[in-house]
Amino acid sequence: MAQVTLYTTEACPFCTSAKALLAKRGIAYEEINLARDPDSRTKLQEKTGMFTFPQIVIGEHALGGFTELLAADRAGRLNELLAA
């Protein structure tokens, strides 16, 4: 199973929703809270080209934010991405 990395920040409802969806599906993830680890912002930008939160990376694939995570889950693609 591919590693899931979830980049979050404080007081972010979409971050909370992403964590809840992953937990509901039983998907383990590493959370990098950029409010506590500001140096990782540069890594996030280099990896995804994005500044918004959350950002979900599955393996080496930058999925996007909560909207993209939800769409992948509903379309059945989330399990495919995890299996890659």
C-alpha positions in Angstrom: 0.0 0.0 0.0 1.3 3.4 -0.9 2.1 5.9 1.8 -0.4 8.7 2.4 1.0 12.0 3.5 -1.5 14.6 4.6 -0.3 18.2 4.8 -2.5 20.2 7.1 -2.7 23.4 9.1 -4.6 24.6 12.2 -8.3 25.5 12.2 -8.9 24.0 8.7 -12.3 22.4 8.2 -11.2 20.7 5.0 -8.2 19.2 6.8 -10.5 17.8 9.4 -12.8 16.4 6.7 -9.8 14.7 4.9 -8.6 13.1 8.2 -12.2 11.9 8.9 -12.6 10.4 5.5 -9.2 8.6 5.7 -10.0 7.3 9.2 -13.4 6.1 8.0 -11.8 4.1 5.3 -9.1 2.7 7.6 -6.3 4.4 5.7 -3.2 5.2 7.7 -1.5 8.5 7.0 1.3 10.7 8.1 0.1 14.1 9.0 2.5 17.1 8.6 1.0 20.1 10.3 2.6 23.1 8.7 1.5 25.3 11.5 4.0 23.3 13.6 6.5 22.5 10.9 6.8 25.7 8.7 10.0 24.4 7.0 7.9 21.7 5.3 6.0 24.4 3.4 8.8 24.7 0.9 8.8 20.9 0.5 5.1 20.9 -0.1 5.3 23.6 -2.7 8.1 21.8 -4.5 6.3 18.5 -4.4 2.8 19.7 -5.3 3.1 23.2 -6.6 0.2 24.1 -4.2 -0.2 26.4 -1.2 -3.7 25.4 -0.1 -4.7 23.0 2.6 -5.0 20.1 2.9 -2.8 18.6 0.4 -2.8 14.8 0.0 0.1 12.9 -1.5 -0.3 9.2 -2.1 3.1 7.6 -2.8 4.6 10.0 -5.3 1.2 11.2 -6.7 0.0 14.6 -5.5 -3.7 14.0 -5.4 -4.8 17.5 -4.4 -7.0 18.7 -1.6 -10.1 17.4 0.1 -12.3 17.8 -2.9 -10.0 15.6 -5.0 -9.8 13.1 -2.2 -13.6 12.9 -1.9 -13.9 12.6 -5.7 -11.3 9.8 -5.9 -13.1 8.0 -3.0 -16.5 8.3 -4.7 -15.2 7.1 -8.1 -13.4 4.1 -6.6 -10.0 5.5 -7.6 -8.7 5.9 -4.0 -8.1 2.2 -3.6 -6.3 2.1 -7.0 -4.1 4.9 -6.0 -3.2 3.2 -2.7 -2.4 -0.1 -4.5 0.0 1.6 -6.9 
